[in-house]
């Protein structure tokens, strides 16, 4: 057969289909298999766009797998097997690709793979139920937390109000004395007789005692006078 694959540097190939269209986990798994086998079982179909570059005609997934393999191991993943479309065989190769892809599409139709699709649907339904249960649990947990926060805030607010009322009552009691105390104070002031300090009996005191009193009162000349004169000064002072 004239048709054969060629090894092409992965870095020289481009694809119009973005890598984000494929699952990273699938790309990683397939890339590891390519590295272990040191080659790809399903070569790309590419078209030359210049002397040093190519574009993918068929096999975008395989290209992104090869690119991922090169990221993992640049040495082993540097080259990839590919069919290069030339102008003289482009028409027949494109027709072959179309025919093969249509056959592959028919083999994966709902009628042919209905039994295989059923477990997937069942799995999807189970996942949805699990997600619903998880959301319900999260909602219940959030509701419980909100109730606990609300209860704590209510208790804190109640305590603050009680403290404020207590302090206000204490201020009122301080600013307004009890009537009993006021009445007792008035009664005491009325009943207590006025006491007068009795005048000392200077005549019975000695001269020394009289001089001491005079000294205490800062009376001048007390040391040079007799007892009678001292008594007279003290009674006047």
C-alpha positions in Angstrom: 0.0 0.0 0.0 1.2 3.5 -0.8 -0.4 5.0 2.3 1.9 5.0 5.2 2.5 7.0 8.4 5.2 9.5 9.0 6.7 10.7 12.3 6.0 14.4 12.8 7.2 16.6 15.6 4.2 17.4 17.9 5.2 21.0 18.3 4.8 21.6 14.6 1.1 20.5 14.6 -1.8 22.7 15.4 -5.5 22.0 16.0 -8.5 24.2 15.4 -10.4 22.4 18.2 -9.4 23.7 21.7 -8.0 21.4 24.3 -10.8 22.5 26.8 -13.3 20.5 24.7 -11.8 17.3 26.2 -11.6 15.9 29.7 -8.1 16.4 31.3 -8.4 13.1 33.1 -9.0 11.3 29.8 -6.1 13.2 28.1 -3.8 12.3 31.0 -4.8 8.6 30.9 -4.3 8.3 27.1 -1.1 10.2 27.2 0.4 7.8 29.7 -0.6 4.9 27.5 1.1 6.5 24.5 4.3 7.0 26.5 4.2 3.3 27.7 3.6 2.0 24.2 6.1 4.6 22.7 3.6 5.4 19.9 0.0 5.9 19.0 -2.2 3.2 17.6 -4.5 5.6 15.9 -2.4 8.1 13.9 -3.4 11.6 13.2 -4.5 12.8 9.8 -2.8 16.2 9.1 -2.4 18.6 6.3 0.7 20.7 5.6 0.2 24.4 6.0 3.9 25.4 5.5 7.3 23.9 5.3 7.5 23.6 9.1 3.8 23.4 10.2 0.7 21.2 9.9 -2.9 21.3 10.9 -5.1 18.5 12.1 -7.7 17.2 9.6 -8.9 14.3 11.7 -7.9 13.2 15.2 -8.1 16.3 17.4 -8.4 14.3 20.5 -5.3 12.2 19.5 -3.4 15.4 18.9 -4.1 16.9 22.3 -3.2 13.5 23.9 0.1 13.6 22.1 0.6 17.2 23.2 0.0 16.1 26.8 2.4 13.2 26.5 5.1 15.6 25.3 4.4 17.8 28.4 4.9 14.8 30.6 8.0 13.4 28.9 9.4 15.7 26.2 11.9 13.1 25.0 9.4 10.2 24.5 6.5 12.4 23.4 8.4 14.6 20.9 7.2 12.7 17.8 3.8 11.3 16.8 2.7 9.1 13.9 0.5 10.8 11.4 -0.9 10.4 7.9 0.1 13.5 5.8 -2.5 14.5 3.2 -0.9 15.6 -0.1 -2.8 17.4 -2.9 -2.8 14.2 -5.0 -4.5 12.0 -2.4 -6.4 14.6 -0.4 -9.8 13.9 -2.0 -9.8 10.2 -1.5 -8.4 10.4 2.0 -11.1 12.9 3.1 -13.8 10.6 1.6 -12.3 7.7 3.5 -12.3 9.7 6.8 -15.9 10.6 6.2 -17.0 7.1 5.5 -15.2 5.7 8.6 -16.5 8.4 10.9 -20.0 7.8 9.7 -19.6 4.1 10.4 -18.3 4.8 13.8 -21.2 7.2 14.5 -23.7 4.5 13.4 -22.1 1.9 15.8 -22.7 4.3 18.7 -26.3 5.1 17.8 -29.0 4.8 20.6 -30.4 1.6 19.0 -27.0 -0.1 19.0 -25.9 1.0 22.4 -29.1 1.3 24.4 -28.1 -1.3 26.9 -24.8 0.4 27.5 -26.4 3.8 27.9 -28.8 2.6 30.6 -26.1 2.2 33.4 -24.8 5.6 32.6 -28.3 7.1 33.0 -28.7 5.2 36.2 -25.4 6.4 37.4 -26.3 10.0 36.5 -29.6 9.7 38.4 -27.8 8.3 41.4 -25.3 11.2 41.3 -28.2 13.7 41.2 -29.8 12.1 44.2 -26.6 12.2 46.1 -26.1 15.9 45.2 -29.7 16.6 46.4 -29.1 14.9 49.7 -25.8 16.8 50.1 -27.6 20.1 49.5 -30.3 19.2 52.0 -27.7 18.4 54.6 -25.9 21.7 54.0 -29.2 23.6 54.2 -30.1 21.9 57.5 -26.6 22.6 58.9 -26.8 26.2 57.9 -30.2 26.6 59.5 -29.0 25.2 62.8 -26.0 27.5 62.8 -28.3 30.5 62.1 -30.6 29.5 65.0 -27.6 29.2 67.4 -26.3 32.6 66.4 -29.7 34.2 66.8 -30.1 32.6 70.3 -26.7 33.9 71.4 -27.5 37.4 70.1 -30.8 37.4 71.9 -29.2 36.4 75.2 -26.5 39.0 74.8 -29.0 41.7 74.0 -31.1 40.7 77.0 -28.1 40.9 79.3 -27.2 44.4 78.0 -30.7 45.7 78.7 -30.8 44.3 82.2 -27.4 45.8 83.0 -28.5 49.2 81.7 -31.7 49.1 83.7 -29.8 48.1 86.9 -27.3 51.0 86.5 -30.2 53.5 85.9 -31.9 52.4 89.1 -28.7 52.8 91.1 -28.3 56.3 89.8 -31.8 57.1 90.8 -31.3 55.8 94.3 -28.1 57.8 94.7 -29.7 61.1 93.5 -32.8 60.7 95.6 -32.1 59.6 99.3 -34.6 57.4 101.0 -37.5 59.3 102.8 -36.7 57.3 106.0 -33.1 58.7 106.1 -34.3 62.2 105.4 -36.9 62.0 108.2 -34.3 60.6 110.6 -31.9 63.3 109.8 -34.5 66.0 110.3 -35.7 64.5 113.6 -32.1 64.2 114.8 -31.4 67.9 114.0 -34.6 69.0 115.8 -34.2 66.9 118.9 -30.5 67.6 119.4 -30.2 70.5 121.9 -27.6 73.1 121.2 -24.6 72.6 123.4 -22.4 75.5 124.5 -18.8 75.1 125.6 -18.6 75.9 129.3 -16.2 78.8 130.2 -13.0 77.6 132.1 -12.6 78.5 135.7 -9.4 80.4 135.6 -9.4 81.2 139.3 -8.8 77.6 140.2 -5.9 77.3 137.8 -2.3 77.8 138.6 -0.2 80.6 137.2 1.7 78.0 135.1 -1.6 76.7 133.6 -2.8 80.2 132.9 0.5 81.1 131.1 0.2 78.0 129.0 -3.3 79.0 127.9 -2.1 82.5 127.2 0.9 81.2 125.2 -1.5 79.0 123.2 -3.7 82.0 122.4 -0.6 84.1 121.5 -1.2 86.7 124.1 1.7 89.1 124.4 3.3 90.0 127.7 1.8 87.2 129.7 5.1 86.2 131.3 5.5 89.6 133.1 2.1 89.9 134.8 0.5 88.3 137.9 -2.3 85.8 138.2 -5.2 88.3 138.3 -3.9 90.2 135.3 -3.6 86.9 133.4 -7.2 85.9 134.3 -8.4 89.3 133.1 -6.5 88.9 129.7 -7.8 85.4 129.2 -11.4 86.3 129.9 -11.1 89.2 127.4 -9.4 87.0 124.7 
